[in-house]
Amino acid sequence: MVVLVWKIIASALFISGGLAVLVSAVGMLRVRDAVSRVNSLGPATAVGVPFIIIGALIHEHVTSGVGWMDWVKVVISVTASLIVSSVASNTLGRAAYRSGARLDPRTDPNELAGR
């Protein structure tokens, strides 16, 4: 019974992570400028990837067991995913803006315009 509960939790994490990635993909298709496209990656990298990684750990733990090193890898992976995605989004957005990419006129406030 306990194994079934953990499998359901892992499945829910997989589905939630996949839906976050799907929402980000649809968002990227719907937005009108490069900066907004970079911002629409947020749900995929901040929610989707960690949910999928944690779901994989739970699934592996239930099916064949995991060691302490696997837990360390997951903690490092999730932490790195969150840190790298935020830095990369900021860098990509700034690069897109500075390259002269067209912005949606509704972008407000435009704090980079004064720099």
Backbone as CSV, one residue per row, in Angstrom:
resi,resn,N_x,N_y,N_z,CA_x,CA_y,CA_z,C_x,C_y,C_z
1,MET,0.819,-1.197,0.000,0.000,0.000,0.000,0.864,1.261,0.000
2,VAL,1.926,1.253,0.820,2.814,2.409,0.894,3.520,2.618,-0.442
3,VAL,3.910,1.526,-1.082,4.579,1.617,-2.383,3.649,2.260,-3.405
4,LEU,2.379,1.898,-3.379,1.409,2.477,-4.307,1.279,3.980,-4.094
5,VAL,1.260,4.408,-2.858,1.158,5.842,-2.560,2.369,6.587,-3.117
6,TRP,3.565,6.026,-2.921,4.768,6.679,-3.438,4.795,6.689,-4.964
7,LYS,4.295,5.640,-5.582,4.215,5.629,-7.051,3.239,6.689,-7.552
8,ILE,2.145,6.874,-6.841,1.179,7.915,-7.215,1.802,9.299,-7.052
9,ILE,2.547,9.496,-5.970,3.219,10.788,-5.765,4.235,11.046,-6.872
10,ALA,5.026,10.026,-7.223,6.010,10.180,-8.305,5.311,10.479,-9.621
11,SER,4.214,9.793,-9.890,3.463,10.036,-11.125,2.899,11.444,-11.159
12,ALA,2.388,11.906,-10.024,1.852,13.269,-9.951,2.949,14.298,-10.200
13,LEU,4.145,14.037,-9.680,5.261,14.948,-9.934,5.657,14.941,-11.408
14,PHE,5.697,13.760,-12.017,6.004,13.681,-13.452,4.978,14.454,-14.285
15,ILE,3.720,14.248,-13.988,2.660,14.912,-14.747,2.693,16.416,-14.515
16,SER,2.868,16.838,-13.274,2.931,18.269,-12.972,4.131,18.924,-13.655
17,GLY,5.275,18.259,-13.594,6.463,18.796,-14.262,6.283,18.872,-15.764
18,GLY,5.698,17.840,-16.340,5.431,17.853,-17.781,4.447,18.937,-18.175
19,LEU,3.433,19.149,-17.353,2.466,20.221,-17.636,3.116,21.599,-17.533
20,ALA,4.032,21.778,-16.583,4.735,23.056,-16.477,5.569,23.322,-17.728
21,VAL,6.213,22.286,-18.231,6.994,22.432,-19.469,6.061,22.732,-20.648
22,LEU,4.925,22.048,-20.699,3.958,22.294,-21.774,3.412,23.718,-21.714
23,VAL,3.074,24.187,-20.535,2.570,25.556,-20.388,3.628,26.557,-20.849
24,SER,4.881,26.305,-20.505,5.953,27.192,-20.951,6.100,27.180,-22.469
25,ALA,5.984,26.007,-23.063,6.100,25.909,-24.523,4.964,26.658,-25.212
26,VAL,3.757,26.497,-24.713,2.616,27.219,-25.299,2.797,28.719,-25.086
27,GLY,3.279,29.102,-23.894,3.530,30.515,-23.627,4.557,31.109,-24.567
28,MET,5.589,30.339,-24.885,6.608,30.841,-25.808,6.046,31.079,-27.196
29,LEU,5.074,30.279,-27.582,4.467,30.462,-28.899,3.519,31.659,-28.935
30,ARG,2.951,32.017,-27.799,1.927,33.057,-27.763,2.459,34.464,-27.527
31,VAL,3.618,34.594,-26.896,4.128,35.929,-26.583,4.688,36.591,-27.828
32,ARG,4.826,37.901,-27.753,5.129,38.661,-28.956,6.563,39.137,-29.096
33,ASP,7.353,39.090,-28.036,8.727,39.572,-28.180,9.719,38.642,-27.496
34,ALA,11.002,38.869,-27.783,12.058,37.963,-27.318,12.194,37.965,-25.800
35,VAL,12.066,39.129,-25.184,12.212,39.210,-23.732,11.104,38.417,-23.036
36,SER,9.909,38.512,-23.535,8.796,37.756,-22.956,8.966,36.263,-23.184
37,ARG,9.558,35.884,-24.296,9.810,34.462,-24.543,10.783,33.900,-23.525
38,VAL,11.803,34.679,-23.205,12.756,34.232,-22.191,12.039,34.097,-20.847
39,ASN,11.170,35.039,-20.519,10.440,34.982,-19.251,9.478,33.808,-19.195
40,SER,8.977,33.371,-20.320,8.030,32.258,-20.309,8.721,30.915,-20.057
41,LEU,10.042,30.898,-20.048,10.775,29.677,-19.697,10.744,29.404,-18.195
42,GLY,10.377,30.389,-17.406,10.406,30.276,-15.949,9.679,29.070,-15.382
43,PRO,8.422,28.836,-15.743,7.736,27.675,-15.179,8.406,26.347,-15.517
44,ALA,8.973,26.240,-16.699,9.623,24.977,-17.075,10.883,24.740,-16.264
45,THR,11.675,25.791,-16.080,12.948,25.598,-15.403,12.833,25.663,-13.887
46,ALA,11.886,26.414,-13.369,11.770,26.549,-11.920,10.839,25.520,-11.296
47,VAL,9.879,25.027,-12.048,8.915,24.071,-11.503,9.026,22.719,-12.207
48,GLY,9.005,22.731,-13.526,8.961,21.483,-14.290,10.155,20.588,-14.082
49,VAL,11.343,21.115,-14.252,12.547,20.292,-14.142,12.736,19.745,-12.715
50,PRO,12.628,20.585,-11.664,12.755,20.002,-10.315,11.695,18.952,-10.002
51,PHE,10.457,19.156,-10.443,9.419,18.146,-10.194,9.772,16.829,-10.875
52,ILE,10.263,16.898,-12.088,10.625,15.678,-12.811,11.810,14.985,-12.138
53,ILE,12.799,15.750,-11.690,13.960,15.162,-11.021,13.543,14.484,-9.712
54,ILE,12.724,15.164,-8.926,12.281,14.596,-7.645,11.379,13.380,-7.885
55,GLY,10.521,13.455,-8.901,9.692,12.300,-9.251,10.532,11.098,-9.644
56,ALA,11.611,11.350,-10.389,12.503,10.254,-10.783,13.192,9.641,-9.570
57,LEU,13.584,10.466,-8.611,14.199,9.940,-7.401,13.215,9.075,-6.617
58,ILE,11.994,9.548,-6.467,10.989,8.771,-5.734,10.710,7.452,-6.450
59,HIS,10.567,7.519,-7.766,10.312,6.295,-8.532,11.466,5.302,-8.378
60,GLU,12.670,5.796,-8.476,13.840,4.925,-8.333,13.920,4.354,-6.922
61,HIS,13.587,5.166,-5.937,13.610,4.711,-4.545,12.612,3.575,-4.320
62,VAL,11.444,3.696,-4.926,10.402,2.679,-4.751,10.753,1.395,-5.508
63,THR,11.277,1.526,-6.714,11.502,0.340,-7.538,12.780,-0.416,-7.183
64,SER,13.888,0.291,-6.971,15.137,-0.448,-6.735,15.970,0.104,-5.591
65,GLY,15.523,1.156,-4.983,16.268,1.724,-3.868,17.331,2.699,-4.333
66,VAL,17.646,3.638,-3.467,18.670,4.630,-3.778,19.595,4.766,-2.583
67,GLY,20.794,5.214,-2.859,21.774,5.453,-1.810,21.840,6.923,-1.458
68,TRP,22.678,7.222,-0.501,22.790,8.614,-0.066,23.370,9.490,-1.167
69,MET,24.195,8.914,-2.015,24.785,9.697,-3.103,23.715,10.147,-4.100
70,ASP,22.688,9.326,-4.311,21.593,9.716,-5.193,20.842,10.922,-4.625
71,TRP,20.665,10.955,-3.315,20.008,12.102,-2.678,20.850,13.362,-2.849
72,VAL,22.169,13.218,-2.711,23.067,14.360,-2.899,22.971,14.865,-4.334
73,LYS,22.951,13.951,-5.292,22.850,14.343,-6.701,21.553,15.094,-6.973
74,VAL,20.457,14.644,-6.381,19.171,15.309,-6.593,19.184,16.703,-5.981
75,VAL,19.710,16.828,-4.780,19.769,18.152,-4.141,20.620,19.098,-4.979
76,ILE,21.764,18.629,-5.442,22.633,19.471,-6.271,21.941,19.801,-7.594
77,SER,21.277,18.831,-8.208,20.606,19.054,-9.486,19.481,20.074,-9.374
78,VAL,18.654,19.938,-8.355,17.535,20.866,-8.188,18.055,22.264,-7.858
79,THR,19.027,22.357,-6.964,19.603,23.653,-6.609,20.253,24.302,-7.822
80,ALA,21.041,23.542,-8.552,21.699,24.076,-9.746,20.677,24.491,-10.794
81,SER,19.623,23.721,-10.948,18.584,24.061,-11.912,17.946,25.404,-11.574
82,LEU,17.643,25.617,-10.313,17.019,26.874,-9.908,17.964,28.059,-10.067
83,ILE,19.217,27.882,-9.670,20.178,28.987,-9.761,20.532,29.289,-11.204
84,VAL,20.869,28.260,-11.956,21.288,28.464,-13.337,20.142,29.013,-14.185
85,SER,18.924,28.542,-13.962,17.813,29.024,-14.775,17.528,30.502,-14.523
86,SER,17.640,30.948,-13.286,17.380,32.363,-13.025,18.478,33.248,-13.609
87,VAL,19.729,32.828,-13.472,20.827,33.605,-14.037,20.755,33.593,-15.569
88,ALA,20.474,32.426,-16.139,20.396,32.323,-17.603,19.241,33.145,-18.150
89,SER,18.093,33.134,-17.490,16.950,33.928,-17.958,17.281,35.414,-17.939
90,ASN,17.912,35.859,-16.867,18.295,37.262,-16.774,19.286,37.633,-17.872
91,THR,20.281,36.785,-18.074,21.298,37.055,-19.094,20.708,37.031,-20.497
92,LEU,19.866,36.046,-20.793,19.252,35.960,-22.124,18.314,37.139,-22.381
93,GLY,17.534,37.520,-21.380,16.639,38.657,-21.544,17.398,39.942,-21.803
94,ARG,18.454,40.157,-21.039,19.267,41.363,-21.239,19.944,41.352,-22.610
95,ALA,20.455,40.184,-23.019,21.096,40.083,-24.334,20.089,40.329,-25.451
96,ALA,18.889,39.801,-25.295,17.860,40.027,-26.314,17.515,41.505,-26.414
97,TYR,17.416,42.159,-25.281,17.087,43.588,-25.285,18.212,44.411,-25.902
98,ARG,19.447,44.107,-25.493,20.582,44.897,-25.984,20.898,44.625,-27.444
99,SER,20.412,43.501,-27.991,20.665,43.206,-29.398,19.775,44.034,-30.320
100,GLY,18.814,44.720,-29.723,17.914,45.540,-30.522,16.664,44.802,-30.951
101,ALA,16.396,43.672,-30.334,15.191,42.919,-30.672,13.957,43.766,-30.378
102,ARG,12.963,43.638,-31.214,11.736,44.411,-31.076,11.024,44.027,-29.788
103,LEU,10.570,45.032,-29.054,9.788,44.795,-27.841,8.321,45.046,-28.133
104,ASP,7.490,44.333,-27.453,6.057,44.585,-27.528,5.799,45.970,-26.937
105,PRO,5.032,46.806,-27.631,4.789,48.171,-27.118,4.122,48.185,-25.742
106,ARG,3.483,47.090,-25.362,2.820,47.042,-24.061,3.772,46.706,-22.924
107,THR,5.069,46.506,-23.223,6.035,46.196,-22.181,6.210,47.419,-21.285
108,ASP,5.789,47.267,-20.039,5.857,48.396,-19.111,6.034,47.850,-17.710
109,PRO,6.950,48.292,-16.925,7.921,49.343,-17.194,9.107,48.796,-17.988
110,ASN,9.738,49.669,-18.733,10.907,49.301,-19.513,12.119,49.916,-18.822
111,GLU,12.605,49.258,-17.791,13.666,49.819,-16.963,15.023,49.829,-17.670
112,LEU,15.220,49.026,-18.683,16.490,49.013,-19.384,16.610,50.137,-20.412
113,ALA,15.515,50.794,-20.732,15.545,51.820,-21.762,16.406,53.013,-21.366
114,GLY,16.494,53.297,-20.095,17.281,54.452,-19.650,18.776,54.187,-19.556
115,ARG,19.192,52.951,-19.764,20.614,52.604,-19.608,21.325,52.556,-20.924
